[in-house]
Structure formats: structure tokens, C-alpha cells
Amino acid sequence: MASGGSTASGEILVRATGSAFYFKSVDLYSSTTPIPYTIKGMRNSSTVFSVANTLPNTFGNFRTVASPNAADAIDTLSITLTNAAAACCRNPMGLDTIVLTSTPSTTPTAFSLSGQVTDSASGAGISGATVFIADGPNAGRSTRTDAAGNYSLAELLQSGFTVNMSASNYLSQSKGVTLTSDQTLSFQLIPQPTTSRPQGATVISFNGLTVNDAAVTSFTESAFTVSTASGAWVASTTYGHPAPFIQFLAEPATTVTGEIRIAAGGSTFSFASVDLYSSTTPIPYTIKGSRNSSPVFTVTGTVPNTFGDFRTVANSNATSPIDALSIVLTNAAASCCRNPLGLDTIVLTR
């Protein structure tokens, strides 16, 4: 585990009491960061092979690293991982399923998939788009595009699979591919429809929250009161849309519901939109507006995995006057790690 903003290295050693063995593969994991690794094989205290690389962000999944030296006999194996946690939160990193054999083996045939992600209107490359393999033996492999919108995934097993592409402010897209050689697969993403803010809108941005990780139970901004009804909400001053924002956590393999309520001292207002965030999971939400304790509208849905980004949820009832607003988010953390989930930029009108 690395605390927020810190870097820690962890090393394990595998020995077989002087007997020779062969290293075939290991599964690596990180919650929110890439995984720099160094794998060394030794025999009689002499280095036989050394492999260093970085796995792209696994977003809370495991990825298999296959050894290109599976035919080399060793008596000691060293695996070193570097855990550089983001400033916002501590990061768990680890490994599982170390495959060793008593006889040499050949590495499975692997290929690469590369391409460019561009804006469908301008043709410009999209930086920071997330490339994610959804199924097949390469499921969970992912990377992000560079400044020109280019990406590359190496050491993919021969198979058919689905590639999901997503980027902030663009509609996500999926394509199928059958990989039998090094191939190119490019995407043209369509910009999301612009959600314009209503004239005279009030934006609750949580700018008055200045202490990171401080508990939030009630907060007043621009004559609106935000109160928490369920979930242990805290302020995050190191991240947001823009920073700060409020969030709550779910421990591994647990589901936590968080609710906030907004009122304006009995005065009516309208709800236009809110920006939602999750680190590694989809975001089921229920948004209810009421007036004089009677329901006016209910909006439910699920925002797909944002991979640590924010997504705007717009209200189709943005002109309906209400005097109370409830936003309920469901945080179902994966079994591997706890998950932060939250919201920011609540747009209201009077």
C-alpha cells in the first residue's frame, strides 16, 4: 500500500531450495495506477535474465505478465513492483498466480494492437482516451492514448475480442477484432452533446471546503444547503471537476449507498445537472425532486465506469420547480479494493 502522494517499492523472492525451475508468468494488480515492474531470474547467484516494463493502469483488475525467458532455468526469482500513488488517495498494489514449471516452456504467440483515436468532426487526435479490452483471454488489458491520440497494446494473445474506447466529453465506442497478427484498429469518437447551463444558473462547487478528508454533514453555498443523509461523505481538496468535490468510500466487496439532499430554505428552485465520479466502478444513481413533500420527478440510471473521471448527468425535468432535491449514489466496490465515489458541480436555477 502506498499513501496518497507517496511512492513505495515492494519485492518478493521465490526460491526452490537449490533446485532449478522455470518462471512462466505472474498476475499483477493495482487499484488506480500503472505498475512499473522488474523481474529477475538468477542461478547460482548470477543473473540469468532481467525484464523491466510498466503495465498500464489496470483499473482494479489483474493482468498477466508472461515471461519471455520461460525456457531459462533459474533457482531464484525476484519480482519488484513500484507503487506511485496519486495525491488524492492511497493505492493498493500486489500480485497473484505465479506460474512456475519444472520443465522449460515456450511463450505463447503474442501480437500487438495499435491505432489512433480521433475527433469525428475535426480529425484531431484525442489525448488521454481509455482503450479497454472487454472480453476474451486479453480481457482487462488497457492503456491510454498519447498526445496525438495514438495507442499501442503489446503481448496480446491470438483471439477475438471487443475493444471499448472512451474519452472525456465524447460518446464511447466499441469494436470487435480478431487478432491473428500485429494489427491496427482506429476509432473516430463523436463529441458528447453540449449541456449548456441555464441563464442565471447557480453552481454548487464546494469551494468552501478547504480541509482534505474532513467529514461533510452540512454545507451551505449560494443560499442552498447541502446535507448528507447516508454515507460517510468527506471533502477531497486534491481532485474534482474542478477541485474540490465530496465523496464516500466502499470497502472491498461491499456496497454502500450515499445520499445528499439540497434545499433552499423553503424557496423553489430547479435542478439542471450534476457531475458524478467513481474510481473503478459504474455509478448507479437515483435523483428525486419534490415540492411540498410531493414527488415532482425521479431520474434513475447508471453511468458506465468513468475510470476516475467525472461525467455529467443532465436532468430532463430541468424546468420543473422543486423545493427539495435528493441524489442517491450506489457504491459497489470490487472484491480487490475499496472504491471512492462522489459528485461535484451541481447546477441549479431559481
C-alpha positions as CSV (number, residue, x, y, z in Angstrom):
1,M,0.0,0.0,0.0
2,A,1.3,3.5,-0.9
3,S,-0.2,6.5,0.9
4,G,-1.6,9.4,-1.2
5,G,1.2,11.3,-3.0
6,S,3.9,8.8,-2.0
7,T,6.0,6.1,-3.8
8,A,6.7,2.7,-2.3
9,S,8.6,-0.4,-3.7
10,G,7.9,-4.0,-2.8
11,E,10.0,-7.0,-3.7
12,I,9.3,-10.8,-3.3
13,L,11.8,-13.6,-3.7
14,V,10.9,-17.1,-4.8
15,R,13.4,-20.0,-4.2
16,A,13.2,-23.8,-4.6
17,T,15.9,-24.9,-2.1
18,G,18.6,-25.1,-4.7
19,S,16.6,-26.8,-7.4
20,A,16.2,-25.3,-10.8
21,F,12.8,-24.2,-12.1
22,Y,11.3,-22.1,-14.9
23,F,9.2,-18.9,-14.5
24,K,6.3,-18.7,-16.8
25,S,4.0,-15.8,-15.7
26,V,2.6,-13.7,-12.8
27,D,-0.6,-11.7,-12.4
28,L,-0.2,-8.1,-11.3
29,Y,-2.7,-5.7,-9.8
30,S,-3.2,-2.0,-9.0
31,S,-6.2,-0.1,-8.0
32,T,-5.7,3.3,-9.7
33,T,-2.1,3.5,-11.1
34,P,0.2,1.9,-13.7
35,I,2.5,-0.9,-12.5
36,P,6.3,-0.5,-13.1
37,Y,7.9,-3.9,-12.5
38,T,11.3,-5.5,-12.7
39,I,11.5,-9.4,-12.8
40,K,14.9,-11.0,-12.4
41,G,15.9,-14.7,-12.7
42,M,19.1,-15.9,-11.1
43,R,21.0,-19.1,-10.8
44,N,24.0,-19.8,-8.5
45,S,23.8,-16.0,-7.6
46,S,24.3,-15.0,-11.3
47,T,21.7,-13.1,-13.2
48,V,20.1,-15.2,-16.0
49,F,17.5,-12.6,-17.2
50,S,16.1,-9.3,-16.2
51,V,12.8,-7.9,-17.6
52,A,11.6,-4.3,-16.7
53,N,8.5,-2.7,-18.0
54,T,5.3,-0.9,-16.9
55,L,1.8,-2.2,-17.1
56,P,-0.8,0.5,-17.9
57,N,-3.4,1.3,-15.3
58,T,-5.4,-1.9,-14.7
59,F,-8.3,0.0,-13.1
60,G,-8.6,-2.6,-10.2
61,N,-8.1,-5.7,-12.3
62,F,-5.3,-8.3,-12.6
63,R,-3.1,-8.5,-15.7
64,T,-0.9,-11.4,-16.6
65,V,2.8,-10.7,-17.4
66,A,4.2,-13.6,-19.4
67,S,7.9,-14.4,-19.2
68,P,9.9,-14.2,-22.4
69,N,12.5,-16.4,-20.6
70,A,10.3,-19.4,-19.8
71,A,12.9,-21.7,-21.2
72,D,15.7,-20.4,-18.9
73,A,16.5,-22.5,-15.8
74,I,16.8,-20.4,-12.5
75,D,16.9,-21.1,-8.8
76,T,15.8,-17.7,-7.5
77,L,13.1,-15.3,-8.8
78,S,12.8,-11.7,-7.8
79,I,9.7,-9.6,-8.6
80,T,9.8,-5.8,-7.7
81,L,6.8,-3.5,-8.1
82,T,6.8,0.3,-7.7
83,N,3.6,1.8,-6.3
84,A,3.4,5.6,-7.0
85,A,0.0,6.6,-5.5
86,A,-1.8,9.7,-6.8
87,A,-2.1,12.7,-4.5
88,C,-5.8,12.0,-3.9
89,C,-5.8,8.6,-2.2
90,R,-3.7,5.6,-1.1
91,N,-3.2,2.8,-3.6
92,P,-3.1,-0.9,-3.1
93,M,-0.8,-2.9,-5.4
94,G,0.0,-6.6,-5.5
95,L,0.4,-9.9,-7.3
96,D,-1.1,-13.4,-7.5
97,T,-0.8,-16.6,-9.5
98,I,2.9,-17.0,-10.0
99,V,3.3,-19.8,-12.5
100,L,6.4,-21.9,-12.2
101,T,7.3,-25.2,-14.1
102,S,9.9,-27.9,-13.6
103,T,10.5,-28.1,-17.4
104,P,11.1,-25.3,-19.9
105,S,8.1,-24.0,-21.9
106,T,7.6,-21.8,-24.9
107,T,5.9,-18.4,-24.6
108,P,2.5,-18.3,-26.4
109,T,2.4,-16.4,-29.7
110,A,1.6,-12.8,-29.0
111,F,0.7,-9.8,-31.2
112,S,0.2,-6.1,-30.8
113,L,-2.8,-3.9,-31.5
114,S,-2.3,-0.2,-32.2
115,G,-4.2,2.7,-33.8
116,Q,-5.3,6.3,-33.4
117,V,-8.3,7.8,-31.7
118,T,-9.6,11.0,-33.4
119,D,-12.4,13.5,-33.2
120,S,-15.0,12.6,-35.8
121,A,-15.6,16.2,-36.7
122,S,-12.1,17.7,-36.7
123,G,-9.9,14.6,-37.3
124,A,-7.7,15.8,-34.4
125,G,-6.1,13.1,-32.2
126,I,-7.7,12.7,-28.8
127,S,-5.3,12.6,-25.9
128,G,-5.9,10.5,-22.8
129,A,-8.6,8.3,-24.3
130,T,-9.0,5.0,-22.5
131,V,-8.6,1.8,-24.5
132,F,-10.0,-1.3,-22.8
133,I,-10.3,-4.9,-23.9
134,A,-13.7,-6.2,-22.6
135,D,-13.6,-9.9,-23.2
136,G,-11.5,-12.9,-24.3
137,P,-8.1,-14.1,-22.9
138,N,-6.9,-10.5,-23.1
139,A,-9.8,-9.1,-21.1
140,G,-8.9,-6.2,-18.8
141,R,-5.8,-5.0,-20.8
142,S,-6.0,-1.3,-21.1
143,T,-4.0,1.8,-22.0
144,R,-4.4,5.5,-22.8
145,T,-3.7,7.4,-25.9
146,D,-0.7,9.8,-26.2
147,A,-0.8,13.5,-27.1
148,A,-1.5,12.7,-30.7
149,G,-4.3,10.1,-30.0
150,N,-2.1,7.1,-30.7
151,Y,-2.2,3.9,-28.6
152,S,-0.5,0.5,-28.6
153,L,-1.2,-2.7,-26.7
154,A,1.6,-5.3,-26.9
155,E,1.8,-9.0,-26.0
156,L,-1.9,-9.8,-26.7
157,L,-2.8,-13.4,-27.2
158,Q,-4.2,-14.5,-30.5
159,S,-8.1,-14.4,-30.2
160,G,-11.2,-12.4,-31.0
161,F,-12.3,-9.8,-28.5
162,T,-14.1,-6.4,-28.1
163,V,-12.2,-3.1,-27.7
164,N,-14.0,-0.4,-25.8
165,M,-12.9,3.2,-26.3
166,S,-13.9,6.1,-24.1
167,A,-12.8,9.7,-23.6
168,S,-14.0,12.7,-21.6
169,N,-16.6,14.7,-23.5
170,Y,-17.1,12.0,-26.2
171,L,-19.5,9.2,-26.7
172,S,-18.0,5.8,-26.0
173,Q,-17.5,3.3,-28.8
174,S,-16.9,-0.5,-29.1
175,K,-15.4,-2.5,-32.0
176,G,-14.7,-6.2,-32.4
177,V,-11.4,-7.5,-33.7
178,T,-9.8,-10.9,-34.4
179,L,-6.1,-10.8,-33.7
180,T,-4.0,-13.2,-35.8
181,S,-1.1,-10.8,-36.4
182,D,0.0,-7.3,-35.5
183,Q,-3.0,-5.2,-36.4
184,T,-4.2,-1.6,-36.5
185,L,-7.6,-0.6,-35.1
186,S,-8.6,3.1,-35.1
187,F,-11.6,5.0,-33.7
188,Q,-13.4,8.2,-34.5
189,L,-15.3,9.4,-31.5
190,I,-18.3,11.6,-31.6
191,P,-18.3,14.6,-29.2
192,Q,-21.0,14.4,-26.5
193,P,-23.9,16.9,-27.0
194,T,-23.1,20.1,-25.2
195,T,-25.0,20.6,-21.9
196,S,-25.4,24.3,-21.7
197,R,-26.0,25.9,-18.3
198,P,-29.3,27.7,-18.0
199,Q,-29.1,31.5,-17.8
200,G,-28.6,32.7,-14.3
201,A,-27.6,29.3,-13.0
202,T,-26.2,28.7,-9.6
203,V,-23.4,26.2,-9.3
204,I,-22.6,24.4,-6.1
205,S,-18.9,23.8,-6.4
206,F,-18.0,23.1,-2.8
207,N,-15.3,25.8,-2.9
208,G,-15.8,26.5,0.8
209,L,-14.5,23.0,1.7
210,T,-10.7,23.5,2.4
211,V,-9.7,20.6,4.6
212,N,-8.9,17.4,2.8
213,D,-10.7,14.3,4.1
214,A,-12.8,16.4,6.5
215,A,-16.3,14.9,7.2
216,V,-19.1,16.7,5.4
217,T,-22.6,16.6,7.0
218,S,-24.0,20.0,6.1
219,F,-22.7,22.7,3.7
220,T,-24.2,26.0,2.6
221,E,-23.3,27.7,-0.7
222,S,-25.2,30.5,-2.5
223,A,-28.2,30.2,-0.1
224,F,-28.5,26.4,-0.8
225,T,-28.0,23.9,1.9
226,V,-26.4,20.5,1.1
227,S,-26.9,17.9,3.8
228,T,-25.8,14.3,3.8
229,A,-28.5,11.7,4.6
230,S,-26.5,8.5,4.3
231,G,-22.9,7.5,3.6
232,A,-19.7,8.9,5.3
233,W,-19.1,11.8,2.9
234,V,-15.8,13.6,3.1
235,A,-14.2,16.5,1.2
236,S,-11.5,15.9,-1.4
237,T,-9.5,19.1,-2.0
238,T,-6.9,17.5,-4.3
239,Y,-9.3,16.5,-7.1
240,G,-12.7,17.5,-8.5
241,H,-14.4,19.0,-11.6
242,P,-12.7,21.3,-10.6
243,A,-11.4,20.7,-7.1
244,P,-12.8,20.3,-4.5
245,F,-15.6,17.7,-4.5
246,I,-17.3,15.4,-2.0
247,Q,-17.0,11.6,-1.9
248,F,-17.7,8.5,0.2
249,L,-15.9,5.1,0.2
250,A,-16.9,1.5,0.0
251,E,-14.6,-1.1,1.4
252,P,-13.7,-4.1,-0.8
253,A,-16.6,-6.4,-1.8
254,T,-19.1,-4.1,0.0
255,T,-22.0,-1.9,-1.3
256,V,-22.6,1.5,0.3
257,T,-25.3,3.9,-0.6
258,G,-24.7,7.6,-0.2
259,E,-27.4,10.3,-0.3
260,I,-27.2,14.1,-0.3
261,R,-30.2,16.4,0.0
262,I,-30.4,20.0,-1.2
263,A,-32.9,22.7,-0.1
264,A,-33.1,26.5,-0.3
265,G,-34.9,27.3,2.9
266,G,-38.3,26.5,1.5
267,S,-37.9,28.5,-1.7
268,T,-38.4,26.8,-5.0
269,F,-35.6,26.1,-7.5
270,S,-34.9,23.8,-10.5
271,F,-32.2,21.2,-10.9
272,A,-30.2,21.1,-14.2
273,S,-27.3,18.7,-13.8
274,V,-24.6,17.1,-11.6
275,D,-21.2,15.7,-12.3
276,L,-20.6,12.1,-10.9
277,Y,-17.3,10.4,-10.2
278,S,-16.1,6.8,-9.5
279,S,-12.6,5.4,-9.4
280,T,-13.2,1.8,-10.7
281,T,-16.9,1.1,-10.9
282,P,-20.1,2.1,-12.7
283,I,-22.3,4.6,-10.9
284,P,-26.0,3.7,-10.3
285,Y,-27.9,6.9,-9.3
286,T,-31.4,8.0,-8.4
287,I,-32.3,11.7,-8.4
288,K,-35.6,12.9,-7.0
289,G,-37.2,16.3,-6.9
290,S,-40.1,17.2,-4.7
291,R,-42.3,20.1,-3.8
292,N,-44.3,20.5,-0.6
293,S,-43.3,16.8,0.1
294,S,-44.9,15.6,-3.1
295,P,-42.8,13.9,-5.9
296,V,-42.2,16.1,-9.0
297,F,-39.7,13.9,-10.9
298,T,-37.5,10.8,-10.4
299,V,-34.4,10.2,-12.7
300,T,-32.6,6.9,-12.5
301,G,-29.8,5.4,-14.4
302,T,-26.2,4.1,-14.3
303,V,-23.1,6.0,-15.5
304,P,-20.7,3.5,-17.0
305,N,-17.2,3.1,-15.4
306,T,-15.7,6.6,-15.6
307,F,-12.2,5.2,-14.8
308,G,-11.5,8.1,-12.4
309,D,-13.1,10.8,-14.5
310,F,-16.3,12.9,-14.0
311,R,-19.5,12.5,-16.1
312,T,-22.3,15.0,-16.3
313,V,-25.9,13.7,-15.7
314,A,-28.4,16.2,-17.1
315,N,-32.0,16.5,-15.8
316,S,-34.7,16.1,-18.4
317,N,-37.0,17.9,-16.0
318,A,-34.8,21.0,-15.7
319,T,-37.6,23.5,-15.7
320,S,-39.7,21.8,-13.0
321,P,-39.9,23.9,-9.8
322,I,-39.0,21.9,-6.6
323,D,-38.1,22.8,-3.0
324,A,-36.1,19.6,-2.2
325,L,-33.6,17.6,-4.2
326,S,-32.2,14.1,-3.3
327,I,-29.3,12.5,-5.1
328,V,-28.6,8.8,-4.2
329,L,-25.5,7.1,-5.4
330,T,-24.7,3.3,-5.0
331,N,-21.0,2.4,-4.5
332,A,-20.5,-1.4,-5.1
333,A,-16.7,-1.9,-4.6
334,A,-14.9,-4.8,-6.3
335,S,-13.5,-7.6,-4.1
336,C,-10.0,-6.3,-4.6
337,C,-10.1,-2.9,-3.2
338,R,-12.1,0.0,-1.7
339,N,-13.7,2.5,-4.1
340,P,-14.2,6.2,-3.8
341,L,-17.4,7.6,-5.4
342,G,-18.7,11.2,-5.3
343,L,-20.1,14.3,-7.0
344,D,-19.4,17.9,-7.9
345,T,-20.7,20.9,-9.9
346,I,-24.4,20.8,-9.0
347,V,-26.2,23.2,-11.4
348,L,-29.4,24.8,-10.0
349,T,-31.6,27.7,-11.1
350,R,-34.1,29.9,-9.2
